[in-house]
Amino acid sequence: MPSDPLPLPIREVARLTGVNPVTLRAWERRYGLITPQRTHKGHRLYSTEHVQRIQQIVQWLNRGVSVSQIKALLDTRPAPSQSEQHSVWLVMRQEIIDSVAALAERRLDQQFNQAIALYPATTLCEQLLLPLLVELELRWQGQFGARTEQVFFHCWLRSKLGARLYHSNRQLSGPAVLLINGTDLVFDPQLWLCAWLLSSAGYTVEVFDWPLPCAELALAIERMQPQALLLCLNKAVDTRQLERSLSAIQIPALLSGSAISIHQDDLRALAARNRQLHLLDTPLEVVQALQDASR
């Protein structure tokens, strides 16, 4: 069997993660987020598990969470599967990242089309696309050309999934599920993954890519008559304003995204007051919740 990877010095970890050594030491001393090994001379050494934890910390920071809140979030979320690191999915993700880095749209199309022909949407989402989004987000931290790659990939993803939704909706009937980007993110990949998964599961889907004013959310629902509402919240939000927005909604309302963990206590209290409200962490849970409700 291959031996375990050698521990990494702090400079190498800083290069891999984009987090400078001063910040890594502060996370260790002030917040207890990382506890590296020490040499007999006191030099820090980091394992691959430490690197993964640092990457998770960066993700939470990018979602608007303060550093003092992150330890509790890390300790309550499941650890990533180690076997995944040696799977075919790792190879597929790297091939897609290489295509994004090269801004190679046709190659990216071909890779995605091949994957979609071989695997169910839920499997692709869980094993390929969700981890891919995490890896890309980390890649784009402080790297020259990151914005170009991000705009290229997000435009491609919206176009690709939007086309699939359009064709699926032409073949489906019945009340739609209305999906709304509930934050000021220019593009929310989680929103589009939810839409794609729901469409693949046989639901008519309507996507609003921008947030709606509180007063107009009820108006949109009155006119469209959807069977359910999904708000994707992948940043910190104003929970009081959110409650006001949902107060006049009479259909099942699903909240999904990282805000569920960021505002865990407030949103659980809100769900306890509103039996029509459901809190879901991932696009996969959204689909399962709607399917369970249908049964």
C-alpha positions in Angstrom: 0.0 0.0 0.0 1.2 3.6 -0.7 2.6 5.4 2.3 0.9 8.4 3.8 1.8 11.8 2.3 4.6 13.6 4.2 3.6 16.4 6.5 3.7 19.9 4.9 5.5 22.9 6.2 3.6 26.1 6.7 4.9 27.8 3.6 3.8 25.0 1.4 0.3 25.0 3.0 0.1 28.7 2.4 0.9 28.1 -1.3 -1.7 25.4 -1.7 -4.5 27.2 0.1 -3.8 30.8 -0.5 -3.9 31.6 3.2 -0.7 33.3 4.4 1.3 31.9 7.3 0.4 34.8 9.6 -3.3 34.1 9.2 -2.7 30.3 9.7 -0.9 31.0 13.0 -3.7 33.4 14.1 -6.4 30.7 13.3 -4.4 28.3 15.5 -3.6 30.6 18.4 -6.8 32.7 18.7 -9.5 30.4 17.5 -8.2 26.9 17.7 -9.3 26.1 14.1 -6.1 24.2 13.2 -3.8 22.2 15.4 -0.7 21.2 13.4 2.0 18.9 14.5 5.4 20.3 15.7 8.9 19.3 15.1 11.4 19.1 18.0 12.4 22.6 17.1 8.8 23.8 17.2 8.2 24.1 13.4 4.6 23.5 12.3 3.8 20.5 10.1 0.4 20.1 8.4 -1.4 16.9 7.1 -3.7 16.6 4.1 -6.6 16.6 6.6 -5.4 20.0 7.9 -5.3 21.3 4.3 -8.8 20.2 3.7 -9.9 21.9 6.9 -8.2 25.1 5.9 -10.1 25.0 2.5 -13.4 24.6 4.4 -12.6 27.6 6.5 -12.0 29.7 3.4 -15.3 28.6 2.0 -17.2 29.7 5.1 -15.3 33.1 5.1 -16.3 33.7 1.5 -20.0 33.2 2.5 -19.9 36.0 5.0 -19.3 34.0 8.2 -17.1 35.6 10.9 -14.0 33.7 11.8 -15.2 33.3 15.4 -18.3 31.3 14.2 -16.4 28.9 12.0 -15.2 26.3 14.5 -18.7 25.3 15.5 -19.7 25.0 11.9 -16.7 22.8 11.0 -17.2 20.6 14.0 -20.8 19.8 13.2 -20.4 19.1 9.4 -19.4 15.6 8.2 -15.8 15.1 7.2 -15.1 14.5 3.5 -14.7 10.9 2.4 -11.1 9.9 2.0 -11.9 7.2 -0.6 -13.3 9.9 -2.9 -9.8 11.3 -3.3 -8.7 8.2 -5.3 -11.9 7.8 -7.4 -12.7 8.4 -11.0 -14.6 11.5 -9.9 -11.3 13.2 -8.9 -10.0 12.6 -12.5 -13.2 14.0 -14.0 -13.1 17.1 -11.9 -9.5 17.8 -12.8 -10.2 17.4 -16.5 -13.1 20.0 -16.1 -10.8 22.4 -14.2 -8.2 22.1 -16.9 -10.9 23.0 -19.5 -12.0 26.0 -17.4 -8.4 27.1 -17.1 -8.0 26.9 -20.8 -11.4 28.6 -21.4 -12.2 25.7 -23.7 -15.9 25.7 -24.1 -16.2 22.9 -26.6 -14.1 20.6 -24.5 -16.1 21.5 -21.4 -19.3 20.8 -23.3 -18.0 17.4 -24.4 -16.9 16.4 -20.8 -20.2 17.4 -19.3 -22.2 15.7 -22.1 -20.3 12.5 -21.6 -20.9 12.5 -17.9 -24.6 13.3 -18.2 -24.9 10.3 -20.6 -23.4 7.9 -18.1 -24.7 9.0 -14.7 -28.0 10.1 -13.1 -28.3 13.8 -12.3 -28.2 13.3 -8.5 -25.0 11.2 -8.8 -23.3 13.8 -11.0 -24.4 16.6 -8.6 -23.1 14.8 -5.5 -19.9 13.3 -6.8 -18.9 15.7 -9.6 -20.5 19.2 -9.6 -20.8 20.1 -5.9 -17.1 19.1 -5.2 -16.1 20.8 -8.4 -17.7 24.1 -7.3 -15.7 23.9 -4.0 -12.4 23.2 -5.9 -13.0 26.1 -8.3 -13.9 28.5 -5.5 -10.6 27.6 -3.8 -8.7 27.9 -7.1 -10.0 31.4 -7.6 -8.6 32.8 -4.3 -6.1 35.5 -5.2 -5.1 34.0 -8.5 -4.4 36.2 -11.5 -7.0 35.4 -14.2 -9.4 34.0 -11.6 -12.2 36.5 -12.6 -11.9 35.5 -16.2 -12.2 31.8 -15.4 -15.1 32.5 -13.0 -17.1 34.5 -15.6 -16.4 32.0 -18.3 -17.5 29.0 -16.2 -20.5 30.7 -14.7 -21.8 31.9 -18.1 -21.3 28.4 -19.5 -23.0 26.7 -16.5 -26.0 29.1 -16.7 -26.3 28.5 -20.4 -25.9 24.8 -20.2 -28.4 24.2 -17.4 -30.8 26.9 -18.6 -31.0 25.1 -22.0 -31.8 21.8 -20.4 -34.5 23.5 -18.2 -36.1 25.1 -21.2 -36.4 21.8 -23.2 -37.6 19.9 -20.1 -40.3 22.5 -19.3 -41.6 22.2 -22.9 -42.3 18.5 -22.2 -43.8 18.9 -18.7 -47.0 20.3 -17.4 -48.5 21.3 -14.1 -47.6 24.0 -11.5 -44.0 24.9 -11.4 -41.5 25.1 -8.6 -40.4 28.7 -8.4 -36.7 29.1 -7.6 -35.4 32.5 -6.5 -31.9 33.7 -5.8 -32.4 35.1 -2.4 -29.1 37.0 -2.1 -27.2 39.6 -4.0 -24.9 37.0 -5.7 -24.5 37.8 -9.3 -24.7 34.1 -10.1 -25.6 31.3 -7.7 -24.5 27.9 -8.9 -26.4 26.2 -6.2 -29.6 27.7 -7.5 -29.0 26.3 -10.9 -28.1 22.9 -9.6 -31.3 22.8 -7.7 -33.2 23.8 -10.8 -31.5 21.2 -12.9 -32.0 18.4 -10.4 -35.7 19.3 -10.0 -36.2 19.4 -13.7 -34.4 16.0 -14.1 -36.8 14.6 -11.4 -39.8 15.7 -13.5 -40.7 19.1 -12.0 -41.6 22.1 -14.1 -39.2 24.8 -13.0 -39.1 28.6 -13.1 -35.9 30.4 -12.1 -35.7 34.0 -10.9 -31.9 34.8 -11.0 -32.3 38.0 -9.0 -33.8 38.6 -5.5 -37.3 40.0 -5.3 -38.4 42.9 -3.0 -40.3 41.7 0.0 -43.5 43.2 -1.2 -43.3 41.6 -4.6 -42.6 38.0 -3.6 -46.3 37.4 -2.7 -47.3 39.1 -6.0 -45.1 36.8 -8.1 -46.6 33.7 -6.3 -50.1 35.0 -6.8 -49.7 35.4 -10.5 -47.6 32.3 -11.2 -49.4 29.9 -8.8 -46.4 27.7 -8.2 -46.7 24.5 -6.2 -43.7 25.4 -4.1 -41.1 28.2 -3.5 -37.4 27.6 -3.1 -35.2 30.4 -1.9 -31.4 29.8 -2.4 -29.5 31.6 0.3 -25.7 31.1 -0.1 -24.6 34.1 2.0 -25.4 35.6 5.3 -28.9 37.3 5.2 -31.1 39.5 7.3 -33.4 36.9 9.0 -36.0 39.4 10.1 -36.4 40.7 6.6 -36.6 37.1 5.4 -39.4 36.3 7.9 -41.3 39.4 6.6 -40.9 38.1 3.0 -42.3 34.7 3.9 -45.1 35.8 6.2 -47.7 36.1 3.4 -46.7 32.9 1.5 -49.3 30.1 1.6 -47.4 27.5 -0.3 -44.6 25.2 0.9 -41.4 27.3 1.1 -38.0 25.7 1.1 -34.8 27.5 2.1 -31.5 26.0 0.9 -27.9 27.0 1.0 -25.1 27.9 3.4 -27.3 30.4 5.2 -29.0 27.5 6.9 -25.8 26.8 8.9 -24.8 30.4 9.3 -28.2 31.3 10.9 -29.0 27.9 12.3 -30.8 29.0 15.5 -32.7 31.9 14.0 -33.9 29.9 11.0 -34.9 26.9 13.1 -37.0 29.2 15.3 -38.5 30.7 12.1 -39.4 27.2 10.8 -41.0 26.3 14.2 -43.3 29.3 13.8 -44.1 28.5 10.1 -45.0 24.9 9.4 -44.9 25.6 5.6 -41.1 26.3 5.9 -38.4 23.7 5.4 -34.7 24.1 5.9 -32.4 22.2 3.5 -28.6 22.2 3.2 -28.0 21.0 -0.3 -29.6 20.7 -3.8 -29.9 17.0 -3.2 -32.0 17.5 0.0 -34.3 19.9 -1.9 -35.2 17.3 -4.4 -35.7 14.6 -1.7 -37.9 17.0 0.3 -40.2 17.7 -2.6 -40.4 14.0 -3.6 -41.3 13.1 0.0 -44.0 15.8 0.1 -45.4 14.4 -3.2 -45.7 10.9 -1.8 
